[in-house]
């Protein structure tokens, strides 16, 4: 007899597990066309097409599923990721800025934002009683809300499945060990300084139950899903998904921390229909841009700025959205226990403060030669010492778990660190880390990575450890350390092709020579460089200066409203009428076609 839906799904799964994609597609299509269809039938059908490389067909199946199951977080997320990857492929293939690339990028953003909202709403409905109450101190102060929730690595996972992942809050900065993610420290410290500047600051991250609420510095910490109570209504083509008014007072300023899909959580023309005040929205990016195609003029239009840490990061943005970039900068907390009074920076002591993938392998392979040459040139020196203070973090393991070179590096690390003068000390207290920086003569960084832990280099400079880097041309290192870097000249030969310290023995030798030369220079020369570096770094890398800069930017954005946005707001909701009104069927069908990209705006 005819198989029931459950049997059909089992059969389709068996076909898919056996990579019999045509049979799986036929079975899932039969399910999708039946009255017993569920959202996962459309999702699995689309995934099968993706396995065959038929992305356009996969896109259509996702969209067909959304016509019946618009509230499916998974369908929105997966079609968003697919469109994002297709747009990136177009961009990498030289089609950046074409109408089709932009269409895919904009629709990807819309779907990913909707998936994020659906995930937030689902968790809020079940857990809202656990969220600490909004507590805005200071009448008349502007409120800044920072949403700190990055996309989950597994795009198939729902937001609910990631609730217990990566729990962190204000106490993170006091935990032992160098932080693998300096961006979390930046958020914590800058939030504190913005409170001092006179703002109410609310951080929507993933704090533990113990840390949720107002911290000792006046920063309000709440679960990332608690932002749902402030979000505006969303119009999905048939009805408003959530209450007509937010349940809690909205912020004046909204910042999406490292989350492209989070940038538009407050972007809704329901504001005009409901007489609500729209927050000024910013996107704060702390990393190099890996997908420039996402930053279309339509994407940045409603934002008041994309905040970036340095010019190297900004150079990765498309030129057509350059006016939206707001350069900020790196900084470190210059108070104990994160920084101590500078002691004697000893020329025979070296520190490596980045994660091991940022050049520890080269340094450890060359260490015996460096040590021998220094002892020969300066026999009066004590035994040269190298401190490595950052280990293999869980985040690093997750990022490179499938890479053979990473597994080999971890396996070799105990042997490489078992050398005379090498001290591998992850897990130091913050005060011990500060002491290690303050006693080191030089901070070593022979890296070929496009992005390294610049804040750790800054911390070294402020406490007197002079940087000796490989001067990787495609990174923010040179911009961060400036003329104080005693490494070799930037490696760009006559042909214009960058030379990297990894894979180029000549470049590695130049870096080793720079380390030996710096360590054996006259003490008077080195002291002059160090004094100038410390003075300049302490003046340049201060959180209160950056908070002051941001405060001016935020107050202006709030005062001038849409006059300071990057362009015309995106039409994410129906603008022609109050979306809470009942619309006729033809109107609804037209809006559904428009939202799915099948009709011109």
C-alpha positions as CSV (number, residue, x, y, z in Angstrom):
1,X,0.0,0.0,0.0
2,X,0.8,3.7,-0.1
3,X,3.4,4.8,2.4
4,X,2.4,7.2,5.1
5,X,4.3,10.6,5.7
6,X,6.4,9.1,8.5
7,X,7.5,6.2,6.3
8,X,8.2,8.5,3.4
9,X,10.4,10.7,5.6
10,X,12.4,7.7,6.8
11,X,12.8,6.6,3.2
12,X,13.9,10.1,2.1
13,X,16.4,10.2,5.0
14,X,17.8,6.8,4.0
15,X,18.2,8.0,0.4
16,X,20.0,11.1,1.6
17,X,22.3,9.2,3.9
18,X,23.2,7.0,1.0
19,X,23.8,10.1,-1.2
20,X,21.0,9.0,-3.6
21,X,20.0,12.6,-4.1
22,X,17.6,12.1,-7.0
23,X,15.6,9.6,-5.0
24,X,15.7,11.8,-1.9
25,X,14.5,14.8,-3.9
26,X,11.6,12.9,-5.5
27,X,10.5,11.6,-2.1
28,X,10.8,15.0,-0.3
29,X,9.0,16.7,-3.2
30,X,6.1,14.3,-2.9
31,X,6.0,15.1,0.9
32,X,6.2,18.9,0.2
33,X,3.3,18.8,-2.2
34,X,1.1,16.9,0.2
35,X,-1.2,18.3,2.9
36,X,1.0,16.5,5.5
37,X,4.0,18.6,4.7
38,X,6.0,20.2,7.5
39,X,8.7,22.9,7.3
40,X,11.5,20.4,7.5
41,X,10.3,18.7,4.3
42,X,11.0,21.8,2.3
43,X,14.2,22.4,4.2
44,X,15.5,18.9,3.5
45,X,14.4,19.1,-0.2
46,X,16.4,22.3,-0.6
47,X,19.5,20.8,1.1
48,X,19.4,17.9,-1.3
49,X,19.5,20.3,-4.2
50,X,22.4,22.1,-2.5
51,X,24.3,18.8,-2.3
52,X,24.0,18.6,-6.1
53,X,25.2,22.1,-6.5
54,X,21.8,23.3,-7.8
55,X,21.6,26.4,-5.6
56,X,18.9,28.2,-7.6
57,X,16.6,25.3,-7.3
58,X,17.4,25.1,-3.5
59,X,16.5,28.8,-3.2
60,X,13.1,28.2,-4.8
61,X,12.4,25.3,-2.5
62,X,13.2,27.3,0.6
63,X,11.0,30.1,-0.6
64,X,8.2,27.7,-1.4
65,X,8.5,26.4,2.2
66,X,8.2,29.9,3.5
67,X,5.0,30.5,1.6
68,X,3.4,27.9,3.8
69,X,5.6,28.1,7.0
70,X,6.6,31.7,7.2
71,X,7.4,31.4,10.9
72,X,10.1,28.7,10.4
73,X,13.4,30.0,11.8
74,X,15.3,27.2,10.1
75,X,13.9,28.0,6.6
76,X,14.7,31.7,7.0
77,X,18.2,31.0,8.4
78,X,19.2,28.4,5.8
79,X,17.9,30.3,2.7
80,X,19.7,33.4,4.2
81,X,23.0,31.5,4.5
82,X,22.6,30.1,1.0
83,X,21.9,33.5,-0.6
84,X,24.8,34.9,1.4
85,X,27.2,32.3,0.1
86,X,25.9,32.8,-3.5
87,X,26.4,36.6,-3.2
88,X,29.9,36.0,-1.8
89,X,30.7,33.7,-4.7
90,X,29.5,36.3,-7.2
91,X,31.6,38.9,-5.4
92,X,34.7,36.7,-5.4
93,X,34.1,35.9,-9.1
94,X,34.3,39.6,-10.0
95,X,30.5,40.3,-10.1
96,X,30.5,42.5,-7.0
97,X,27.9,45.3,-7.2
98,X,25.8,43.7,-9.9
99,X,22.0,43.8,-9.5
100,X,21.7,40.1,-9.0
101,X,24.6,40.0,-6.4
102,X,23.0,42.8,-4.5
103,X,19.5,41.2,-4.7
104,X,20.9,38.0,-3.1
105,X,22.8,40.0,-0.5
106,X,19.8,42.1,0.5
107,X,17.5,39.1,0.7
108,X,20.1,37.1,2.6
109,X,20.2,39.9,5.2
110,X,16.4,40.1,5.4
111,X,16.0,36.3,5.9
112,X,18.8,36.1,8.5
113,X,17.4,39.0,10.4
114,X,14.0,37.4,10.4
115,X,15.5,34.1,11.6
116,X,17.2,35.9,14.4
117,X,14.0,37.6,15.4
118,X,12.1,34.3,15.4
119,X,14.7,32.7,17.5
120,X,14.7,35.5,20.0
121,X,11.0,35.5,20.2
122,X,10.8,31.8,20.7
123,X,13.2,31.9,23.7
124,X,11.5,35.0,25.1
125,X,8.1,33.3,25.2
126,X,9.5,30.5,27.3
127,X,12.0,32.3,29.5
128,X,10.9,36.0,29.9
129,X,10.3,35.5,33.6
130,X,14.0,34.8,34.1
131,X,15.2,38.1,32.5
132,X,16.2,40.8,35.0
133,X,14.0,43.8,34.9
134,X,15.0,46.8,32.9
135,X,16.7,49.3,35.3
136,X,17.6,52.6,33.7
137,X,19.3,54.9,36.3
138,X,19.5,58.6,35.8
139,X,16.5,60.5,34.5
140,X,17.1,62.2,31.2
141,X,20.1,60.1,30.2
142,X,20.3,58.5,26.8
143,X,20.3,54.7,26.8
144,X,22.6,52.6,24.7
145,X,21.6,49.0,24.0
146,X,24.4,46.7,22.8
147,X,23.3,43.3,21.3
148,X,26.2,40.9,21.6
149,X,25.1,37.7,20.0
150,X,27.2,36.3,17.1
151,X,25.9,33.8,14.6
152,X,26.2,30.2,15.7
153,X,28.8,28.2,13.8
154,X,26.3,25.5,13.0
155,X,23.7,27.2,10.8
156,X,21.4,24.3,11.2
157,X,21.2,24.9,15.0
158,X,18.4,27.1,16.2
159,X,19.0,29.9,18.7
160,X,17.4,27.8,21.4
161,X,20.1,25.1,20.9
162,X,22.8,27.7,21.5
163,X,21.5,29.2,24.7
164,X,24.1,27.5,26.9
165,X,27.0,28.1,24.5
166,X,29.7,30.7,25.3
167,X,28.4,32.0,28.5
168,X,30.2,35.2,29.4
169,X,29.6,38.5,31.2
170,X,31.4,41.3,33.0
171,X,33.5,39.0,35.1
172,X,35.2,37.7,32.0
173,X,38.0,40.3,32.2
174,X,39.0,39.2,35.7
175,X,39.3,35.5,34.7
176,X,42.8,34.1,34.5
177,X,44.6,33.8,31.2
178,X,45.0,36.0,28.1
179,X,41.6,36.3,26.4
180,X,41.4,34.7,23.0
181,X,38.7,37.1,22.0
182,X,39.8,40.6,22.8
183,X,36.5,41.9,21.4
184,X,34.7,40.8,24.5
185,X,37.1,42.8,26.7
186,X,36.5,45.8,24.4
187,X,32.8,45.6,24.9
188,X,33.1,45.3,28.7
189,X,35.5,48.2,29.2
190,X,33.9,50.5,26.7
191,X,30.5,50.0,28.3
192,X,31.9,51.0,31.6
193,X,33.4,54.2,30.2
194,X,30.2,55.1,28.4
195,X,28.4,54.9,31.8
196,X,31.0,57.4,33.1
197,X,30.2,59.6,30.1
198,X,26.6,59.9,31.3
199,X,24.8,57.1,29.3
200,X,22.7,54.3,30.5
201,X,24.2,51.2,29.0
202,X,22.5,47.8,28.6
203,X,24.4,44.8,27.2
204,X,22.4,41.9,25.8
205,X,24.9,39.1,25.8
206,X,25.0,35.7,27.5
207,X,25.8,36.3,31.1
208,X,25.4,33.7,33.8
209,X,22.5,33.9,36.1
210,X,24.8,35.2,38.7
211,X,26.1,38.1,36.6
212,X,22.8,39.1,35.0
213,X,21.6,42.5,36.2
214,X,23.3,45.7,37.1
215,X,27.1,45.3,37.6
216,X,29.3,47.3,40.0
217,X,30.1,49.8,37.2
218,X,26.5,50.7,36.4
219,X,26.2,48.5,33.2
220,X,23.0,46.5,32.9
221,X,23.6,42.9,31.7
222,X,20.7,40.9,30.3
223,X,20.3,37.7,28.3
224,X,20.6,38.4,24.5
225,X,17.0,37.2,24.0
226,X,15.6,39.8,26.5
227,X,16.0,42.4,23.7
228,X,12.7,41.0,22.3
229,X,10.7,43.1,24.7
230,X,12.1,46.3,23.1
231,X,11.9,45.3,19.5
232,X,9.3,46.9,17.2
233,X,6.5,45.0,15.4
234,X,7.4,43.2,12.2
235,X,5.0,42.9,9.3
236,X,5.3,39.6,7.4
237,X,2.9,40.2,4.5
238,X,-0.2,39.0,6.3
239,X,-0.1,40.2,9.9
240,X,2.0,41.7,12.6
241,X,4.1,39.0,14.2
242,X,4.4,40.5,17.6
243,X,2.5,43.0,19.8
244,X,1.8,46.4,18.2
245,X,3.9,48.2,20.8
246,X,7.2,47.1,22.5
247,X,6.7,45.9,26.0
248,X,9.7,47.8,27.3
249,X,11.1,51.2,26.7
250,X,13.3,51.3,23.6
251,X,16.9,52.6,23.7
252,X,18.0,55.8,22.1
253,X,21.1,54.2,20.6
254,X,21.3,50.6,19.4
255,X,24.6,48.8,18.6
256,X,24.9,45.4,17.0
257,X,28.2,43.9,18.1
258,X,29.8,41.8,15.3
259,X,26.5,40.7,14.0
260,X,25.4,41.7,10.5
261,X,22.0,40.1,10.9
262,X,21.5,41.9,14.2
263,X,22.1,45.3,12.7
264,X,18.5,45.7,11.5
265,X,16.6,44.4,14.5
266,X,15.2,47.9,15.1
267,X,14.7,48.7,11.4
268,X,11.0,48.9,10.8
269,X,8.7,51.5,9.3
270,X,6.1,50.5,11.8
271,X,7.6,53.3,13.8
272,X,5.9,55.8,11.5
273,X,2.6,53.9,11.7
274,X,2.7,53.6,15.5
275,X,4.3,56.9,16.4
276,X,7.4,55.3,18.0
277,X,10.8,56.8,18.2
278,X,13.4,54.8,16.2
279,X,16.7,54.2,17.9
280,X,19.9,55.3,16.0
281,X,21.4,52.0,14.9
282,X,25.1,51.2,14.5
283,X,27.0,48.0,13.5
284,X,30.3,47.5,15.5
285,X,32.8,45.3,13.5
286,X,36.0,44.3,15.3
287,X,37.2,41.8,12.7
288,X,38.3,41.9,9.0
289,X,35.5,41.8,6.5
290,X,35.2,38.3,5.1
291,X,32.1,39.0,3.0
292,X,32.1,42.4,1.4
293,X,29.0,41.5,-0.7
294,X,26.8,41.8,2.4
295,X,27.5,45.6,2.6
296,X,25.2,46.9,-0.1
297,X,24.0,50.5,-0.1
298,X,20.6,49.2,0.8
299,X,22.0,47.3,3.8
300,X,23.8,50.3,5.3
301,X,21.1,52.8,4.4
302,X,19.2,52.8,7.7
303,X,22.3,52.6,9.9
304,X,24.0,55.6,11.4
305,X,27.4,54.0,11.0
306,X,29.6,50.9,10.7
307,X,32.2,51.3,13.5
308,X,35.5,49.7,12.6
309,X,38.7,49.4,14.6
310,X,41.3,50.4,12.0
311,X,42.0,51.4,8.4
312,X,43.1,47.9,7.4
313,X,39.6,46.5,8.3
314,X,38.0,49.5,6.6
315,X,39.9,48.8,3.4
316,X,38.0,45.5,3.1
317,X,34.7,47.3,2.7
318,X,33.2,48.1,-0.7
319,X,34.1,51.7,-1.7
320,X,30.4,52.6,-2.4
321,X,29.6,52.3,1.3
322,X,32.8,54.0,2.6
323,X,31.0,57.1,3.8
324,X,29.2,55.0,6.4
325,X,32.4,53.8,8.0
326,X,33.2,55.3,11.4
327,X,36.8,54.6,12.4
328,X,37.3,54.0,16.1
329,X,40.5,52.3,17.4
330,X,42.0,49.9,19.8
331,X,42.4,50.6,23.5
332,X,43.2,48.9,26.7
333,X,42.2,49.4,30.3
334,X,45.0,51.3,31.9
335,X,44.1,50.6,35.6
336,X,45.2,47.7,37.9
337,X,45.1,44.8,37.7
338,X,45.1,45.0,33.9
339,X,48.1,47.4,33.9
340,X,50.7,47.9,36.6
341,X,53.3,50.5,37.2
342,X,56.1,50.0,34.6
343,X,59.1,48.1,36.1
344,X,62.4,47.4,34.5
345,X,61.9,46.0,31.0
346,X,64.8,43.6,30.6
347,X,66.5,43.2,27.2
348,X,66.9,39.4,27.7
349,X,63.2,38.8,28.4
350,X,60.7,38.3,25.6
351,X,56.9,37.7,25.5
352,X,54.6,36.1,22.9
353,X,51.0,37.1,23.8
354,X,49.0,36.0,20.7
355,X,47.4,32.7,20.2
356,X,49.7,29.9,19.1
357,X,48.6,30.0,15.5
358,X,49.9,33.5,15.1
359,X,53.5,32.5,14.8
360,X,54.4,30.5,17.9
361,X,55.7,27.6,15.7
362,X,58.2,29.8,13.9
363,X,59.3,31.5,17.1
364,X,59.8,28.2,18.9
365,X,61.7,26.6,16.0
366,X,64.1,29.6,15.9
367,X,64.4,30.1,19.6
368,X,67.5,28.1,20.2
369,X,69.4,30.1,17.5
370,X,68.1,33.4,18.8
371,X,69.1,32.5,22.4
372,X,72.6,31.3,21.3
373,X,73.3,34.5,19.2
374,X,72.2,36.8,22.0
375,X,74.4,35.0,24.6
376,X,77.3,35.2,22.2
377,X,76.9,38.9,21.5
378,X,76.1,39.9,25.1
379,X,77.6,37.3,27.5
380,X,77.0,39.6,30.4
381,X,73.2,39.1,30.0
382,X,71.3,36.6,32.2
383,X,69.8,33.6,30.4
384,X,67.4,34.8,27.7
385,X,63.8,34.0,28.6
386,X,60.7,33.6,26.5
387,X,57.2,33.6,28.0
388,X,54.2,32.3,26.0
389,X,51.1,33.2,27.9
390,X,48.2,32.2,25.7
391,X,47.3,28.6,25.0
392,X,45.0,26.7,22.7
393,X,41.5,28.0,23.6
394,X,38.2,26.1,23.0
395,X,37.4,28.7,20.4
396,X,40.6,28.0,18.5
397,X,40.0,24.2,18.7
398,X,36.5,24.7,17.3
399,X,37.8,26.9,14.5
400,X,40.6,24.6,13.3
401,X,39.4,21.2,14.5
402,X,39.3,19.9,10.9
403,X,42.7,21.2,9.9
404,X,45.6,18.7,9.8
405,X,48.2,21.4,10.4
406,X,46.5,22.5,13.6
407,X,46.5,19.0,15.0
408,X,50.2,18.6,14.1
409,X,50.9,22.0,15.8
410,X,49.1,21.0,19.0
411,X,50.9,17.6,19.0
412,X,54.3,19.3,18.6
413,X,53.8,22.0,21.1
414,X,54.9,20.2,24.3
415,X,58.2,19.3,22.5
416,X,58.7,22.8,21.1
417,X,58.1,24.5,24.5
418,X,60.4,22.0,26.3
419,X,63.5,24.2,25.5
420,X,65.9,26.0,27.7
421,X,64.6,29.5,28.5
422,X,61.0,28.8,27.3
423,X,58.1,29.2,29.7
424,X,54.7,28.2,28.5
425,X,52.3,29.7,31.0
426,X,48.6,30.0,30.0
427,X,46.2,30.7,32.8
428,X,48.1,33.4,34.6
429,X,46.1,35.9,36.7
430,X,45.5,39.3,35.2
431,X,48.1,40.8,37.6
432,X,50.6,38.1,36.7
433,X,50.0,38.9,33.0
434,X,50.6,42.6,33.6
435,X,53.9,41.8,35.5
436,X,55.1,39.6,32.6
437,X,54.4,42.4,30.1
438,X,56.0,45.0,32.4
439,X,59.3,43.0,32.8
440,X,59.6,42.0,29.1
441,X,62.0,43.9,26.9
442,X,60.3,42.9,23.7
443,X,57.0,41.5,22.4
444,X,57.6,39.0,19.6
445,X,55.1,38.3,16.8
446,X,56.4,36.5,13.6
447,X,53.0,36.1,12.0
448,X,51.5,35.8,8.5
449,X,47.9,36.1,9.6
450,X,45.8,39.0,8.3
451,X,44.5,39.6,11.8
452,X,46.2,39.1,15.1
453,X,45.6,40.2,18.7
454,X,46.3,43.9,18.3
455,X,45.0,44.8,21.8
456,X,47.6,42.5,23.3
457,X,50.4,44.2,21.3
458,X,49.0,47.5,22.6
459,X,49.1,46.2,26.2
460,X,52.7,45.3,25.6
461,X,53.6,48.7,24.3
462,X,51.9,50.6,27.1
463,X,54.0,48.5,29.6
464,X,57.3,49.0,27.8
465,X,57.7,45.8,25.8
466,X,58.8,46.9,22.3
467,X,57.2,45.0,19.4
468,X,59.3,43.0,17.0
469,X,56.8,41.7,14.4
470,X,57.2,40.3,11.0
471,X,55.5,43.4,9.6
472,X,52.9,41.4,7.8
473,X,51.7,43.7,5.1
474,X,48.1,42.4,4.9
475,X,47.2,43.0,8.6
476,X,46.5,45.8,11.0
477,X,49.9,45.3,12.8
478,X,51.7,48.1,11.1
479,X,48.9,50.5,11.7
480,X,48.8,49.5,15.4
481,X,52.4,49.6,16.3
482,X,53.6,52.2,13.9
483,X,57.3,53.2,13.9
484,X,58.0,51.5,17.2
485,X,58.1,48.1,15.5
486,X,61.8,46.9,15.4
487,X,61.0,44.1,12.9
488,X,62.3,43.9,9.3
489,X,60.9,46.3,6.6
490,X,57.5,45.5,5.2
491,X,57.9,42.5,2.9
492,X,56.9,43.7,-0.5
493,X,59.4,42.8,-3.3
494,X,59.7,44.5,-6.6
495,X,57.0,42.3,-8.1
496,X,54.5,43.8,-5.6
497,X,53.6,40.3,-4.2
498,X,53.7,40.3,-0.3
499,X,56.3,38.0,1.2
500,X,55.2,36.2,4.4
501,X,57.3,34.9,7.2
502,X,55.5,31.5,6.9
503,X,56.8,29.7,3.9
504,X,59.6,32.1,3.1
505,X,62.9,31.1,4.8
506,X,64.5,34.4,3.8
507,X,61.8,36.4,5.5
508,X,62.1,34.3,8.6
509,X,65.8,34.9,8.7
510,X,65.3,38.7,8.5
511,X,62.9,38.5,11.4
512,X,65.3,36.5,13.5
513,X,68.1,39.0,12.7
514,X,65.8,41.8,13.8
515,X,65.2,40.1,17.2
516,X,68.9,39.6,17.8
517,X,69.8,43.1,16.7
518,X,67.2,44.7,18.9
519,X,68.1,42.7,21.9
520,X,71.8,43.5,21.6
521,X,71.5,47.2,20.9
522,X,72.9,49.7,23.3
523,X,70.8,50.2,26.4
524,X,70.6,54.0,25.8
525,X,69.2,53.6,22.3
526,X,66.6,51.0,23.4
527,X,65.6,53.2,26.4
528,X,65.0,56.2,24.2
529,X,62.7,54.1,21.9
530,X,60.9,52.6,24.9
531,X,60.2,55.9,26.7
532,X,58.8,57.4,23.5
533,X,56.7,54.4,22.8
534,X,55.2,54.2,26.3
535,X,54.3,57.9,26.4
536,X,52.7,57.7,23.0
537,X,50.8,54.5,23.6
538,X,49.4,55.6,26.9
539,X,48.1,58.7,25.3
540,X,46.7,57.0,22.2
541,X,45.1,53.8,23.6
542,X,42.7,55.0,26.3
543,X,39.2,53.8,26.6
544,X,37.9,57.1,28.0
545,X,39.1,58.9,24.8
546,X,37.2,56.4,22.6
547,X,34.1,56.7,24.9
548,X,34.3,60.4,24.5
549,X,34.4,60.1,20.7
550,X,31.5,57.7,20.7
551,X,29.5,59.9,23.0
552,X,29.7,62.8,20.6
553,X,28.7,60.5,17.7
554,X,25.8,59.0,19.6
555,X,24.4,62.3,20.8
556,X,24.5,63.7,17.4
557,X,22.8,60.7,15.9
558,X,20.0,60.9,18.5
559,X,19.6,64.7,18.0
560,X,19.5,64.6,14.2
561,X,17.7,61.3,13.6
562,X,17.5,60.2,10.0
563,X,19.5,63.2,8.9
564,X,22.7,61.3,9.9
565,X,21.8,57.8,8.5
566,X,23.9,56.3,5.7
567,X,21.0,56.6,3.2
568,X,17.3,56.1,2.8
569,X,15.8,53.5,5.2
570,X,15.2,50.0,3.9
571,X,11.5,49.1,3.3
572,X,11.4,46.0,5.4
573,X,7.7,46.5,6.2
574,X,4.7,47.8,4.3
575,X,4.9,51.6,4.0
576,X,1.8,52.3,2.2
577,X,-0.6,51.8,5.0
578,X,-0.8,51.0,8.7
579,X,0.3,47.3,8.8
580,X,-2.2,46.5,11.6
581,X,-5.1,47.1,9.3
582,X,-6.7,44.2,7.6
583,X,-5.7,44.0,3.9
584,X,-7.4,42.4,1.0
585,X,-6.1,39.2,-0.5
586,X,-4.7,40.8,-3.7
587,X,-2.7,43.2,-1.6
588,X,-1.3,40.4,0.6
589,X,-0.3,38.4,-2.5
590,X,1.4,41.3,-4.0
591,X,3.3,42.1,-0.8
592,X,4.4,38.4,-0.5
593,X,5.7,38.5,-4.0
594,X,7.6,41.7,-3.3
595,X,9.2,40.3,-0.1
596,X,10.3,37.2,-1.9
597,X,11.9,39.1,-4.7
598,X,9.5,38.1,-7.4
599,X,8.3,41.5,-8.1
600,X,10.0,44.9,-8.5
601,X,9.8,47.3,-5.7
